[in-house]
Amino acid sequence: MSREFPDLVDPWKAADGRRLFRGTIPLKRMKRLVPLLATNEGTVRFSARFGYDEQKDIVVDLSVSAELSLVCQRSLEPYLEPVNRKSRLVVIEDVARQEMIPENYDPVLLDHGRLAFLEMVEDELLLGMPQVPRNPETEEVELATDGAAEVVPGEKNEPLQRPFAGLADMLKEKAGE
C-alpha cells in the first residue's frame, strides 16, 4: 500500500497549499464496496488535487482507477470491471449548501471538519460501478419467458431455456389445494 497521503485531511490547509495527494488503497478496506465484489483482492489508485475555484470554494480534482472483481449477470462468472473516474468535488460543511452547488461539481461533505480519502475514493468507485455487471466478453444469451421456443444462435442450436415455464402450472396446483 502506498502511503503518500494521510487518512484525514484538513481541506482548508490542503487548498491553501494547493496540495496533491496520491496513493493506493486496498479494496478490502472499503466496507461499503466489499459486499458488492466477487473478491476483495486488488487496489485502487487515486490522486486528489486541492485548490479554490472562482467563488473561493474548496475544490478537489479526484482521479480514481481500479479493476473491480464483479459477478457477470449473464454468465454468473467473476470478471474484472475497469473503473476510471475523474470528478471535480466541492467541499461543503452542511447538507443544506448542496442545493447551491453548480452542476459541474459533485459535493463532498466534511466529517468534523476533515475529509477522509478512503470514503472519497470509495464513493467514486461505487458511482463508477455498473448497475448490472456484464462481462463484455460473454456472449449474449437469449431467454424466453413467453412460452415461445426459440433457438439460441450458436454451435449447438439448443432450445432456449425457459426458467419460469412451469411456474403457472405450479401456481394452479397450489391454488387448487
FIDO-984611 format. One record per residue: residue number from 1; x, y, z of N, C-alpha, C in turn. Coordinates in steps of 0.02 Angstrom, whole numbers, always signed. Example, Ala and Ser with C-alpha at 12.3 -4.5 7.8 and 13.67 -1.06 7.14 Angstrom:
BEGIN
{n:1; n_px:+660; n_py:-284; n_pz:+390; ca_px:+615; ca_py:-225; ca_pz:+390; c_px:+660; c_py:-165; c_pz:+390}
{n:2; n_px:+642; n_py:-112; n_pz:+354; ca_px:+684; ca_py:-53; ca_pz:+357; c_px:+645; c_py:+2; c_pz:+394}
***
This chain:
BEGIN
{n:1; n_px:+42; n_py:-59; n_pz:+0; ca_px:+0; ca_py:+0; ca_pz:+0; c_px:+44; c_py:+62; c_pz:+0}
{n:2; n_px:+29; n_py:+107; n_pz:-44; ca_px:+66; ca_py:+170; ca_pz:-49; c_px:+37; c_py:+220; c_pz:+0}
{n:3; n_px:+80; n_py:+252; n_pz:+39; ca_px:+57; ca_py:+299; ca_pz:+89; c_px:+85; c_py:+369; c_pz:+77}
{n:4; n_px:+64; n_py:+400; n_pz:+23; ca_px:+83; ca_py:+469; ca_pz:+11; c_px:+26; c_py:+515; c_pz:+31}
{n:5; n_px:-17; n_py:+493; n_pz:+76; ca_px:-74; ca_py:+532; ca_pz:+97; c_px:-93; c_py:+515; c_pz:+168}
{n:6; n_px:-122; n_py:+563; n_pz:+204; ca_px:-146; ca_py:+548; ca_pz:+272; c_px:-216; c_py:+518; c_pz:+267}
{n:7; n_px:-239; n_py:+486; n_pz:+321; ca_px:-307; ca_py:+459; ca_pz:+321; c_px:-359; c_py:+515; c_pz:+318}
{n:8; n_px:-346; n_py:+569; n_pz:+356; ca_px:-390; ca_py:+627; ca_pz:+358; c_px:-351; c_py:+689; c_pz:+338}
{n:9; n_px:-384; n_py:+735; n_pz:+305; ca_px:-350; ca_py:+796; ca_pz:+284; c_px:-393; c_py:+857; c_pz:+300}
{n:10; n_px:-361; n_py:+910; n_pz:+320; ca_px:-394; ca_py:+974; ca_pz:+330; c_px:-399; c_py:+1007; c_pz:+261}
{n:11; n_px:-460; n_py:+1014; n_pz:+234; ca_px:-465; ca_py:+1038; ca_pz:+165; c_px:-443; c_py:+1111; c_pz:+156}
{n:12; n_px:-448; n_py:+1153; n_pz:+207; ca_px:-425; ca_py:+1222; ca_pz:+201; c_px:-350; c_py:+1226; c_pz:+195}
{n:13; n_px:-314; n_py:+1188; n_pz:+236; ca_px:-241; ca_py:+1187; ca_pz:+231; c_px:-218; c_py:+1157; c_pz:+165}
{n:14; n_px:-252; n_py:+1104; n_pz:+144; ca_px:-233; ca_py:+1072; ca_pz:+81; c_px:-246; c_py:+1118; c_pz:+22}
{n:15; n_px:-302; n_py:+1155; n_pz:+23; ca_px:-317; ca_py:+1202; ca_pz:-32; c_px:-270; c_py:+1261; c_pz:-31}
{n:16; n_px:-254; n_py:+1287; n_pz:+29; ca_px:-207; ca_py:+1343; ca_pz:+34; c_px:-140; c_py:+1324; c_pz:+4}
{n:17; n_px:-118; n_py:+1263; n_pz:+15; ca_px:-54; ca_py:+1240; ca_pz:-10; c_px:-58; c_py:+1208; c_pz:-79}
{n:18; n_px:-118; n_py:+1209; n_pz:-109; ca_px:-129; ca_py:+1176; ca_pz:-174; c_px:-97; c_py:+1107; c_pz:-175}
{n:19; n_px:-112; n_py:+1068; n_pz:-124; ca_px:-81; ca_py:+1002; ca_pz:-114; c_px:-108; c_py:+950; c_pz:-163}
{n:20; n_px:-64; n_py:+905; n_pz:-180; ca_px:-81; ca_py:+846; ca_pz:-220; c_px:-65; c_py:+785; c_pz:-178}
{n:21; n_px:-116; n_py:+743; n_pz:-168; ca_px:-107; ca_py:+680; ca_pz:-132; c_px:-121; c_py:+624; c_pz:-181}
{n:22; n_px:-81; n_py:+571; n_pz:-177; ca_px:-93; ca_py:+514; ca_pz:-219; c_px:-70; c_py:+451; c_pz:-182}
{n:23; n_px:-96; n_py:+395; n_pz:-206; ca_px:-77; ca_py:+333; ca_pz:-174; c_px:-122; c_py:+276; c_pz:-196}
{n:24; n_px:-117; n_py:+221; n_pz:-160; ca_px:-159; ca_py:+163; ca_pz:-172; c_px:-191; c_py:+142; c_pz:-106}
{n:25; n_px:-250; n_py:+113; n_pz:-112; ca_px:-286; ca_py:+88; ca_pz:-54; c_px:-310; c_py:+18; c_pz:-70}
{n:26; n_px:-300; n_py:-30; n_pz:-25; ca_px:-326; ca_py:-98; ca_pz:-38; c_px:-402; c_py:-97; c_pz:-39}
{n:27; n_px:-432; n_py:-133; n_pz:-86; ca_px:-504; ca_py:-136; ca_pz:-91; c_px:-536; c_py:-165; c_pz:-28}
{n:28; n_px:-501; n_py:-210; n_pz:+6; ca_px:-529; ca_py:-243; ca_pz:+65; c_px:-542; c_py:-194; c_pz:+122}
{n:29; n_px:-515; n_py:-133; n_pz:+119; ca_px:-528; ca_py:-83; ca_pz:+171; c_px:-594; c_py:-46; c_pz:+161}
{n:30; n_px:-625; n_py:-56; n_pz:+103; ca_px:-686; ca_py:-19; ca_pz:+86; c_px:-748; c_py:-59; c_pz:+105}
{n:31; n_px:-774; n_py:-44; n_pz:+163; ca_px:-827; ca_py:-84; ca_pz:+194; c_px:-893; c_py:-83; c_pz:+155}
{n:32; n_px:-909; n_py:-28; n_pz:+122; ca_px:-971; ca_py:-25; ca_pz:+83; c_px:-964; c_py:-59; c_pz:+15}
{n:33; n_px:-904; n_py:-59; n_pz:-12; ca_px:-892; ca_py:-87; ca_pz:-78; c_px:-882; c_py:-163; c_pz:-77}
{n:34; n_px:-848; n_py:-188; n_pz:-27; ca_px:-829; ca_py:-259; ca_pz:-24; c_px:-889; c_py:-307; c_pz:-34}
{n:35; n_px:-947; n_py:-295; n_pz:-3; ca_px:-1002; ca_py:-343; ca_pz:-13; c_px:-1027; c_py:-347; c_pz:-85}
{n:36; n_px:-1011; n_py:-298; n_pz:-127; ca_px:-1033; ca_py:-297; ca_pz:-196; c_px:-983; c_py:-331; c_pz:-244}
{n:37; n_px:-925; n_py:-351; n_pz:-217; ca_px:-872; ca_py:-379; ca_pz:-258; c_px:-871; c_py:-455; c_pz:-255}
{n:38; n_px:-845; n_py:-486; n_pz:-307; ca_px:-836; ca_py:-559; ca_pz:-307; c_px:-779; c_py:-577; c_pz:-261}
{n:39; n_px:-725; n_py:-538; n_pz:-262; ca_px:-670; ca_py:-546; ca_pz:-216; c_px:-647; c_py:-476; c_pz:-194}
{n:40; n_px:-616; n_py:-472; n_pz:-136; ca_px:-594; ca_py:-407; ca_pz:-113; c_px:-519; c_py:-396; c_pz:-126}
{n:41; n_px:-492; n_py:-434; n_pz:-173; ca_px:-421; ca_py:-427; ca_pz:-192; c_px:-412; c_py:-367; c_pz:-237}
{n:42; n_px:-355; n_py:-337; n_pz:-233; ca_px:-338; ca_py:-282; ca_pz:-278; c_px:-332; c_py:-216; c_pz:-241}
{n:43; n_px:-312; n_py:-166; n_pz:-278; ca_px:-303; ca_py:-99; ca_pz:-250; c_px:-334; c_py:-48; c_pz:-297}
{n:44; n_px:-344; n_py:+11; n_pz:-269; ca_px:-368; ca_py:+68; ca_pz:-309; c_px:-315; c_py:+122; c_pz:-306}
{n:45; n_px:-301; n_py:+151; n_pz:-364; ca_px:-253; ca_py:+207; ca_pz:-368; c_px:-294; c_py:+271; c_pz:-371}
{n:46; n_px:-269; n_py:+323; n_pz:-337; ca_px:-305; ca_py:+386; ca_pz:-339; c_px:-256; c_py:+444; c_pz:-335}
{n:47; n_px:-280; n_py:+501; n_pz:-356; ca_px:-245; ca_py:+564; ca_pz:-345; c_px:-298; c_py:+617; c_pz:-331}
{n:48; n_px:-282; n_py:+662; n_pz:-285; ca_px:-328; ca_py:+715; ca_pz:-265; c_px:-289; c_py:+780; c_pz:-261}
{n:49; n_px:-308; n_py:+828; n_pz:-303; ca_px:-276; ca_py:+894; ca_pz:-303; c_px:-326; c_py:+944; c_pz:-274}
{n:50; n_px:-303; n_py:+979; n_pz:-222; ca_px:-344; ca_py:+1028; ca_pz:-187; c_px:-330; c_py:+1099; c_pz:-213}
{n:51; n_px:-381; n_py:+1141; n_pz:-212; ca_px:-373; ca_py:+1210; ca_pz:-232; c_px:-437; c_py:+1248; c_pz:-221}
{n:52; n_px:-441; n_py:+1308; n_pz:-248; ca_px:-500; ca_py:+1350; ca_pz:-243; c_px:-526; c_py:+1365; c_pz:-313}
{n:53; n_px:-592; n_py:+1374; n_pz:-319; ca_px:-620; ca_py:+1396; ca_pz:-382; c_px:-631; c_py:+1472; c_pz:-381}
{n:54; n_px:-665; n_py:+1499; n_pz:-432; ca_px:-676; ca_py:+1571; ca_pz:-438; c_px:-719; c_py:+1599; c_pz:-381}
{n:55; n_px:-763; n_py:+1558; n_pz:-352; ca_px:-806; ca_py:+1579; ca_pz:-297; c_px:-773; c_py:+1568; c_pz:-228}
{n:56; n_px:-710; n_py:+1549; n_pz:-229; ca_px:-671; ca_py:+1535; ca_pz:-168; c_px:-696; c_py:+1474; c_pz:-130}
{n:57; n_px:-730; n_py:+1429; n_pz:-166; ca_px:-748; ca_py:+1365; ca_pz:-136; c_px:-689; c_py:+1318; c_pz:-142}
{n:58; n_px:-682; n_py:+1273; n_pz:-93; ca_px:-629; ca_py:+1223; ca_pz:-96; c_px:-651; c_py:+1169; c_pz:-145}
{n:59; n_px:-608; n_py:+1155; n_pz:-194; ca_px:-623; ca_py:+1103; ca_pz:-243; c_px:-568; c_py:+1049; c_pz:-240}
{n:60; n_px:-589; n_py:+988; n_pz:-257; ca_px:-543; ca_py:+931; ca_pz:-259; c_px:-551; c_py:+899; c_pz:-328}
{n:61; n_px:-497; n_py:+897; n_pz:-366; ca_px:-497; ca_py:+861; ca_pz:-429; c_px:-474; c_py:+790; c_pz:-413}
{n:62; n_px:-521; n_py:+743; n_pz:-415; ca_px:-509; ca_py:+675; ca_pz:-394; c_px:-507; c_py:+628; c_pz:-454}
{n:63; n_px:-456; n_py:+587; n_pz:-457; ca_px:-449; ca_py:+537; ca_pz:-509; c_px:-442; c_py:+469; c_pz:-475}
{n:64; n_px:-482; n_py:+420; n_pz:-498; ca_px:-484; ca_py:+354; ca_pz:-467; c_px:-479; c_py:+301; c_pz:-522}
{n:65; n_px:-439; n_py:+249; n_pz:-510; ca_px:-430; ca_py:+195; ca_pz:-558; c_px:-424; c_py:+129; c_pz:-522}
{n:66; n_px:-465; n_py:+80; n_pz:-543; ca_px:-462; ca_py:+13; ca_pz:-512; c_px:-492; c_py:-38; c_pz:-559}
{n:67; n_px:-478; n_py:-101; n_pz:-546; ca_px:-511; ca_py:-157; ca_pz:-579; c_px:-550; c_py:-194; c_pz:-525}
{n:68; n_px:-616; n_py:-192; n_pz:-530; ca_px:-659; ca_py:-223; ca_pz:-480; c_px:-680; c_py:-293; c_pz:-503}
{n:69; n_px:-677; n_py:-340; n_pz:-458; ca_px:-698; ca_py:-408; ca_pz:-472; c_px:-774; c_py:-413; c_pz:-459}
{n:70; n_px:-812; n_py:-416; n_pz:-514; ca_px:-885; ca_py:-419; ca_pz:-509; c_px:-911; c_py:-485; c_pz:-537}
{n:71; n_px:-973; n_py:-501; n_pz:-522; ca_px:-1005; ca_py:-561; ca_pz:-548; c_px:-1048; c_py:-541; c_pz:-608}
{n:72; n_px:-1032; n_py:-568; n_pz:-666; ca_px:-1070; ca_py:-554; ca_pz:-727; c_px:-1141; c_py:-581; c_pz:-719}
{n:73; n_px:-1191; n_py:-541; n_pz:-734; ca_px:-1260; ca_py:-561; ca_pz:-726; c_px:-1285; c_py:-602; c_pz:-785}
{n:74; n_px:-1244; n_py:-610; n_pz:-837; ca_px:-1261; ca_py:-655; ca_pz:-892; c_px:-1236; c_py:-726; c_pz:-878}
{n:75; n_px:-1173; n_py:-730; n_pz:-859; ca_px:-1141; ca_py:-796; ca_pz:-852; c_px:-1135; c_py:-817; c_pz:-779}
{n:76; n_px:-1144; n_py:-771; n_pz:-732; ca_px:-1134; ca_py:-783; ca_pz:-660; c_px:-1062; c_py:-802; c_pz:-644}
{n:77; n_px:-1017; n_py:-781; n_pz:-687; ca_px:-945; ca_py:-792; ca_pz:-676; c_px:-912; c_py:-726; c_pz:-657}
{n:78; n_px:-860; n_py:-729; n_pz:-615; ca_px:-825; ca_py:-666; ca_pz:-599; c_px:-784; c_py:-641; c_pz:-658}
{n:79; n_px:-779; n_py:-575; n_pz:-661; ca_px:-737; ca_py:-542; ca_pz:-712; c_px:-712; c_py:-476; c_pz:-684}
{n:80; n_px:-663; n_py:-447; n_pz:-716; ca_px:-635; ca_py:-383; ca_pz:-693; c_px:-665; c_py:-326; c_pz:-732}
{n:81; n_px:-695; n_py:-279; n_pz:-696; ca_px:-726; ca_py:-220; ca_pz:-725; c_px:-679; c_py:-160; c_pz:-713}
{n:82; n_px:-652; n_py:-130; n_pz:-766; ca_px:-610; ca_py:-71; ca_pz:-755; c_px:-653; c_py:-11; c_pz:-738}
{n:83; n_px:-633; n_py:+26; n_pz:-686; ca_px:-667; ca_py:+87; ca_pz:-666; c_px:-615; c_py:+143; c_pz:-666}
{n:84; n_px:-626; n_py:+192; n_pz:-707; ca_px:-582; ca_py:+251; ca_pz:-712; c_px:-627; c_py:+312; c_pz:-709}
{n:85; n_px:-621; n_py:+351; n_pz:-656; ca_px:-664; ca_py:+410; ca_pz:-648; c_px:-622; c_py:+471; c_pz:-632}
{n:86; n_px:-645; n_py:+527; n_pz:-659; ca_px:-617; ca_py:+592; ca_pz:-641; c_px:-676; c_py:+636; c_pz:-622}
{n:87; n_px:-671; n_py:+666; n_pz:-563; ca_px:-725; ca_py:+707; ca_pz:-538; c_px:-698; c_py:+772; c_pz:-509}
{n:88; n_px:-739; n_py:+822; n_pz:-511; ca_px:-723; ca_py:+885; ca_pz:-479; c_px:-772; c_py:+892; c_pz:-421}
{n:89; n_px:-744; n_py:+889; n_pz:-361; ca_px:-785; ca_py:+891; ca_pz:-300; c_px:-779; c_py:+960; c_pz:-268}
{n:90; n_px:-833; n_py:+982; n_pz:-237; ca_px:-831; ca_py:+1043; ca_pz:-198; c_px:-846; c_py:+1024; c_pz:-126}
{n:91; n_px:-807; n_py:+1051; n_pz:-81; ca_px:-813; ca_py:+1034; ca_pz:-10; c_px:-869; c_py:+1076; c_pz:+21}
{n:92; n_px:-915; n_py:+1042; n_pz:+55; ca_px:-969; ca_py:+1076; ca_pz:+90; c_px:-969; c_py:+1054; c_pz:+163}
{n:93; n_px:-991; n_py:+1100; n_pz:+207; ca_px:-993; ca_py:+1084; ca_pz:+278; c_px:-1063; c_py:+1066; c_pz:+301}
{n:94; n_px:-1114; n_py:+1083; n_pz:+260; ca_px:-1183; ca_py:+1072; ca_pz:+279; c_px:-1222; c_py:+1046; c_pz:+219}
{n:95; n_px:-1266; n_py:+998; n_pz:+231; ca_px:-1306; ca_py:+968; ca_pz:+177; c_px:-1349; c_py:+1021; c_pz:+142}
{n:96; n_px:-1372; n_py:+1072; n_pz:+179; ca_px:-1414; ca_py:+1124; ca_pz:+151; c_px:-1377; c_py:+1162; c_pz:+95}
{n:97; n_px:-1312; n_py:+1165; n_pz:+98; ca_px:-1272; ca_py:+1201; ca_pz:+47; c_px:-1271; c_py:+1163; c_pz:-19}
{n:98; n_px:-1291; n_py:+1101; n_pz:-19; ca_px:-1289; ca_py:+1059; ca_pz:-79; c_px:-1332; c_py:+1088; c_pz:-135}
{n:99; n_px:-1387; n_py:+1121; n_pz:-119; ca_px:-1432; ca_py:+1148; ca_pz:-169; c_px:-1400; c_py:+1207; c_pz:-207}
{n:100; n_px:-1350; n_py:+1239; n_pz:-178; ca_px:-1319; ca_py:+1298; ca_pz:-209; c_px:-1258; c_py:+1282; c_pz:-251}
{n:101; n_px:-1241; n_py:+1219; n_pz:-257; ca_px:-1181; ca_py:+1198; ca_pz:-293; c_px:-1195; c_py:+1196; c_pz:-368}
{n:102; n_px:-1150; n_py:+1225; n_pz:-409; ca_px:-1159; ca_py:+1221; ca_pz:-482; c_px:-1159; c_py:+1148; c_pz:-505}
{n:103; n_px:-1190; n_py:+1137; n_pz:-563; ca_px:-1199; ca_py:+1069; ca_pz:-589; c_px:-1134; c_py:+1034; c_pz:-607}
{n:104; n_px:-1081; n_py:+1071; n_pz:-621; ca_px:-1019; ca_py:+1039; ca_pz:-642; c_px:-978; c_py:+1013; c_pz:-583}
{n:105; n_px:-1004; n_py:+1020; n_pz:-522; ca_px:-971; ca_py:+994; ca_pz:-462; c_px:-1012; c_py:+939; c_pz:-430}
{n:106; n_px:-977; n_py:+895; n_pz:-396; ca_px:-1009; ca_py:+846; ca_pz:-352; c_px:-991; c_py:+866; c_pz:-281}
{n:107; n_px:-1039; n_py:+866; n_pz:-235; ca_px:-1023; ca_py:+887; ca_pz:-166; c_px:-990; c_py:+831; c_pz:-127}
{n:108; n_px:-947; n_py:+851; n_pz:-81; ca_px:-917; ca_py:+805; ca_pz:-33; c_px:-925; c_py:+838; c_pz:+35}
{n:109; n_px:-957; n_py:+802; n_pz:+81; ca_px:-973; ca_py:+829; ca_pz:+146; c_px:-917; c_py:+816; c_pz:+196}
{n:110; n_px:-900; n_py:+868; n_pz:+233; ca_px:-848; ca_py:+860; ca_pz:+284; c_px:-875; c_py:+820; c_pz:+343}
{n:111; n_px:-830; n_py:+784; n_pz:+375; ca_px:-846; ca_py:+747; ca_pz:+436; c_px:-803; c_py:+777; c_pz:+492}
{n:112; n_px:-833; n_py:+817; n_pz:+535; ca_px:-798; ca_py:+851; ca_pz:+589; c_px:-740; c_py:+894; c_pz:+562}
{n:113; n_px:-752; n_py:+929; n_pz:+507; ca_px:-702; ca_py:+974; ca_pz:+480; c_px:-646; c_py:+941; c_pz:+441}
{n:114; n_px:-651; n_py:+878; n_pz:+428; ca_px:-599; ca_py:+840; ca_pz:+392; c_px:-628; c_py:+800; c_pz:+335}
{n:115; n_px:-586; n_py:+782; n_pz:+287; ca_px:-604; ca_py:+738; ca_pz:+232; c_px:-564; c_py:+673; c_pz:+239}
{n:116; n_px:-598; n_py:+618; n_pz:+228; ca_px:-566; ca_py:+552; ca_pz:+229; c_px:-556; c_py:+528; c_pz:+158}
{n:117; n_px:-493; n_py:+516; n_pz:+139; ca_px:-478; ca_py:+493; ca_pz:+71; c_px:-513; c_py:+427; c_pz:+56}
{n:118; n_px:-513; n_py:+381; n_pz:+104; ca_px:-543; ca_py:+316; ca_pz:+94; c_px:-616; c_py:+324; c_pz:+73}
{n:119; n_px:-654; n_py:+365; n_pz:+107; ca_px:-725; ca_py:+374; ca_pz:+91; c_px:-735; c_py:+409; c_pz:+24}
{n:120; n_px:-694; n_py:+459; n_pz:+9; ca_px:-700; ca_py:+493; ca_pz:-56; c_px:-687; c_py:+445; c_pz:-113}
{n:121; n_px:-635; n_py:+405; n_pz:-107; ca_px:-617; ca_py:+357; ca_pz:-160; c_px:-670; c_py:+303; c_pz:-165}
{n:122; n_px:-694; n_py:+278; n_pz:-108; ca_px:-745; ca_py:+226; ca_pz:-109; c_px:-809; c_py:+252; c_pz:-142}
{n:123; n_px:-828; n_py:+313; n_pz:-127; ca_px:-888; ca_py:+343; ca_pz:-159; c_px:-880; c_py:+343; c_pz:-235}
{n:124; n_px:-822; n_py:+362; n_pz:-259; ca_px:-810; ca_py:+364; ca_pz:-332; c_px:-815; c_py:+295; c_pz:-363}
{n:125; n_px:-788; n_py:+245; n_pz:-329; ca_px:-793; ca_py:+176; ca_pz:-355; c_px:-865; c_py:+152; c_pz:-357}
{n:126; n_px:-903; n_py:+168; n_pz:-304; ca_px:-973; ca_py:+148; ca_pz:-303; c_px:-1012; c_py:+182; c_pz:-359}
{n:127; n_px:-997; n_py:+245; n_pz:-372; ca_px:-1030; ca_py:+280; ca_pz:-427; c_px:-1009; c_py:+254; c_pz:-495}
{n:128; n_px:-949; n_py:+228; n_pz:-500; ca_px:-923; ca_py:+202; ca_pz:-563; c_px:-941; c_py:+131; c_pz:-579}
{n:129; n_px:-970; n_py:+95; n_pz:-532; ca_px:-989; ca_py:+26; ca_pz:-544; c_px:-1050; c_py:+23; c_pz:-589}
{n:130; n_px:-1053; n_py:-27; n_pz:-633; ca_px:-1114; ca_py:-34; ca_pz:-674; c_px:-1172; c_py:-57; c_pz:-631}
{n:131; n_px:-1232; n_py:-34; n_pz:-648; ca_px:-1291; ca_py:-54; ca_pz:-611; c_px:-1303; c_py:-129; c_pz:-617}
{n:132; n_px:-1293; n_py:-155; n_pz:-678; ca_px:-1299; ca_py:-227; ca_pz:-690; c_px:-1233; c_py:-249; c_pz:-721}
{n:133; n_px:-1190; n_py:-282; n_pz:-683; ca_px:-1124; ca_py:-302; ca_pz:-709; c_px:-1131; c_py:-354; c_pz:-765}
{n:134; n_px:-1099; n_py:-339; n_pz:-822; ca_px:-1099; ca_py:-386; ca_pz:-878; c_px:-1030; c_py:-386; c_pz:-909}
{n:135; n_px:-1001; n_py:-444; n_pz:-912; ca_px:-936; ca_py:-452; ca_pz:-943; c_px:-944; c_py:-441; c_pz:-1019}
{n:136; n_px:-909; n_py:-393; n_pz:-1047; ca_px:-917; ca_py:-380; ca_pz:-1119; c_px:-891; c_py:-437; c_pz:-1162}
{n:137; n_px:-852; n_py:-482; n_pz:-1135; ca_px:-826; ca_py:-538; ca_pz:-1173; c_px:-874; c_py:-598; c_pz:-1174}
{n:138; n_px:-928; n_py:-596; n_pz:-1135; ca_px:-976; ca_py:-651; ca_pz:-1132; c_px:-1027; c_py:-642; c_pz:-1187}
{n:139; n_px:-1043; n_py:-698; n_pz:-1220; ca_px:-1093; ca_py:-695; ca_pz:-1273; c_px:-1161; c_py:-681; c_pz:-1243}
{n:140; n_px:-1201; n_py:-644; n_pz:-1280; ca_px:-1268; ca_py:-628; ca_pz:-1257; c_px:-1311; c_py:-690; c_pz:-1262}
{n:141; n_px:-1351; n_py:-703; n_pz:-1210; ca_px:-1394; ca_py:-762; ca_pz:-1207; c_px:-1465; c_py:-738; c_pz:-1212}
{n:142; n_px:-1503; n_py:-768; n_pz:-1258; ca_px:-1573; ca_py:-750; ca_pz:-1265; c_px:-1615; c_py:-802; c_pz:-1228}
{n:143; n_px:-1659; n_py:-777; n_pz:-1185; ca_px:-1704; ca_py:-820; ca_pz:-1148; c_px:-1776; c_py:-798; c_pz:-1163}
{n:144; n_px:-1822; n_py:-845; n_pz:-1163; ca_px:-1892; ca_py:-829; ca_pz:-1175; c_px:-1933; c_py:-847; c_pz:-1113}
{n:145; n_px:-1977; n_py:-803; n_pz:-1094; ca_px:-2022; ca_py:-818; ca_pz:-1038; c_px:-2095; c_py:-817; c_pz:-1061}
{n:146; n_px:-2106; n_py:-809; n_pz:-1127; ca_px:-2175; ca_py:-805; ca_pz:-1152; c_px:-2200; c_py:-872; c_pz:-1178}
{n:147; n_px:-2163; n_py:-925; n_pz:-1170; ca_px:-2185; ca_py:-991; ca_pz:-1192; c_px:-2163; c_py:-1008; c_pz:-1263}
{n:148; n_px:-2141; n_py:-960; n_pz:-1301; ca_px:-2118; ca_py:-973; ca_pz:-1369; c_px:-2048; c_py:-1003; c_pz:-1367}
{n:149; n_px:-2040; n_py:-1060; n_pz:-1399; ca_px:-1975; ca_py:-1093; ca_pz:-1400; c_px:-1935; c_py:-1067; c_pz:-1460}
{n:150; n_px:-1881; n_py:-1034; n_pz:-1446; ca_px:-1838; ca_py:-1009; ca_pz:-1499; c_px:-1771; c_py:-1045; c_pz:-1493}
{n:151; n_px:-1728; n_py:-1034; n_pz:-1540; ca_px:-1663; ca_py:-1067; ca_pz:-1541; c_px:-1610; c_py:-1015; c_pz:-1526}
{n:152; n_px:-1564; n_py:-1033; n_pz:-1482; ca_px:-1508; ca_py:-989; ca_pz:-1466; c_px:-1458; c_py:-994; c_pz:-1522}
{n:153; n_px:-1436; n_py:-936; n_pz:-1549; ca_px:-1384; ca_py:-941; ca_pz:-1600; c_px:-1320; c_py:-969; c_pz:-1571}
{n:154; n_px:-1288; n_py:-1012; n_pz:-1607; ca_px:-1226; ca_py:-1042; ca_pz:-1582; c_px:-1214; c_py:-1109; c_pz:-1614}
{n:155; n_px:-1166; n_py:-1145; n_pz:-1587; ca_px:-1146; ca_py:-1208; ca_pz:-1616; c_px:-1197; c_py:-1264; c_pz:-1605}
{n:156; n_px:-1226; n_py:-1267; n_pz:-1545; ca_px:-1268; ca_py:-1325; ca_pz:-1528; c_px:-1340; c_py:-1317; c_pz:-1550}
{n:157; n_px:-1365; n_py:-1255; n_pz:-1560; ca_px:-1434; ca_py:-1242; ca_pz:-1577; c_px:-1483; c_py:-1277; c_pz:-1531}
{n:158; n_px:-1471; n_py:-1269; n_pz:-1466; ca_px:-1516; ca_py:-1298; ca_pz:-1416; c_px:-1575; c_py:-1251; c_pz:-1406}
{n:159; n_px:-1633; n_py:-1276; n_pz:-1385; ca_px:-1690; ca_py:-1232; ca_pz:-1371; c_px:-1673; c_py:-1185; c_pz:-1313}
{n:160; n_px:-1707; n_py:-1128; n_pz:-1314; ca_px:-1697; ca_py:-1079; ca_pz:-1261; c_px:-1718; c_py:-1107; c_pz:-1194}
{n:161; n_px:-1683; n_py:-1083; n_pz:-1143; ca_px:-1704; ca_py:-1101; ca_pz:-1076; c_px:-1763; c_py:-1058; c_pz:-1058}
{n:162; n_px:-1813; n_py:-1088; n_pz:-1026; ca_px:-1872; ca_py:-1051; ca_pz:-1004; c_px:-1880; c_py:-1066; c_pz:-929}
{n:163; n_px:-1845; n_py:-1028; n_pz:-887; ca_px:-1843; ca_py:-1045; ca_pz:-816; c_px:-1910; c_py:-1040; c_pz:-780}
{n:164; n_px:-1958; n_py:-1003; n_pz:-807; ca_px:-2022; ca_py:-995; ca_pz:-772; c_px:-2079; c_py:-1030; c_pz:-809}
{n:165; n_px:-2062; n_py:-1074; n_pz:-855; ca_px:-2114; ca_py:-1107; ca_pz:-895; c_px:-2162; c_py:-1148; c_pz:-852}
{n:166; n_px:-2138; n_py:-1183; n_pz:-802; ca_px:-2181; ca_py:-1224; ca_pz:-760; c_px:-2213; c_py:-1187; c_pz:-702}
{n:167; n_px:-2198; n_py:-1125; n_pz:-693; ca_px:-2223; ca_py:-1087; ca_pz:-636; c_px:-2299; c_py:-1081; c_pz:-637}
{n:168; n_px:-2329; n_py:-1069; n_pz:-695; ca_px:-2402; ca_py:-1061; ca_pz:-699; c_px:-2437; c_py:-1125; c_pz:-676}
{n:169; n_px:-2412; n_py:-1183; n_pz:-697; ca_px:-2442; ca_py:-1247; ca_pz:-677; c_px:-2435; c_py:-1257; c_pz:-601}
{n:170; n_px:-2377; n_py:-1240; n_pz:-574; ca_px:-2367; ca_py:-1247; ca_pz:-502; c_px:-2415; c_py:-1202; c_pz:-463}
{n:171; n_px:-2426; n_py:-1142; n_pz:-487; ca_px:-2472; ca_py:-1096; ca_pz:-452; c_px:-2543; c_py:-1121; c_pz:-456}
{n:172; n_px:-2563; n_py:-1150; n_pz:-513; ca_px:-2631; ca_py:-1177; ca_pz:-520; c_px:-2641; c_py:-1235; c_pz:-471}
{n:173; n_px:-2590; n_py:-1279; n_pz:-466; ca_px:-2594; ca_py:-1336; ca_pz:-420; c_px:-2600; c_py:-1313; c_pz:-348}
{n:174; n_px:-2560; n_py:-1263; n_pz:-330; ca_px:-2561; ca_py:-1237; ca_pz:-263; c_px:-2628; c_py:-1204; c_pz:-247}
{n:175; n_px:-2658; n_py:-1168; n_pz:-295; ca_px:-2722; ca_py:-1135; ca_pz:-285; c_px:-2778; c_py:-1187; c_pz:-277}
{n:176; n_px:-2772; n_py:-1245; n_pz:-309; ca_px:-2823; ca_py:-1297; ca_pz:-306; c_px:-2822; c_py:-1334; c_pz:-240}
{n:177; n_px:-2769; n_py:-1328; n_pz:-200; ca_px:-2764; ca_py:-1365; ca_pz:-136; c_px:-2810; c_py:-1336; c_pz:-85}
***
